[in-house]
Amino acid sequence: MACLIKISEFIKRVYGAEDATPPTPQTITRQCRKGMLPAEQKGRMWYVKWDVYQKRTGNHLVDRVLSN
């Protein structure tokens, strides 16, 4: 079972410790819809699959192979 976290929690975990301005929740939601982030929609809310996100390497091809 994937560890699902809300968009707001995702922003806190990924961008909270940095001094830079984090992306908006709408930007993260758009990335979820486009498949750029491992996510799942339940009703109208999007949740990021945190455990899958943490295992990403940054290489799109490698990530696809490892996720299957």
N, C-alpha and C positions, 0 to 999 in steps of 0.2 A: 504494500500500500504506500502510495506516494505521500510525502509530507507536504501538505498544501498550506500556503501562507497567503494572507491578503496582500494586495498591492501595497498598501500603506506599510505593512511590516517588511515587505521586500525592499522598499525604498530605504527604510531605517537600517536594515541589515547591510545593504550594499553601499549606500551613499551617506549614511549617517555620520560616520567618523571623519569624513573628508571636509575640507573647507570649501570645496566647489559647490555650486548650486546643483541640487539633484534634479533629475527630470521630473516632470509633472506626472500625476497618476494617469492622466489621459495618454501621455506618451507611452507609459508602460503597458497600458491596456491595448493600445494600438499594436505594440510589439507582440503582445500575446495573441491578438487576433490574426496577425500576419504569420504567426508561427516562428517568430524570431526568438521567443522565450518559451521554455517548456511550461505550458500552462493548461488549465482546465477551466471551463466555464460551467458554473452551477447557477441556474436561473439567469439573472442579469449580472452577477458578480464573477469576476475573474480571480483565479487563485494560481499562484506560481508554484510549480513543483520544485520545492527547495532542494531536496536531495538530488534530483536530476540536474538542476542548475549548478550545484556545487561540483558535479563531476565533469562539467563541460571543459574542454581543453582550449577552446578558441579557434580550433580548426574545424570548419563545418563538415568536411568529409569524415574526419576521424570521429567527431561527435555522432554522426549518423550511424557509423559502423558500430560504435560502442553502445548506442542506445537500443540496438536490435538484438 
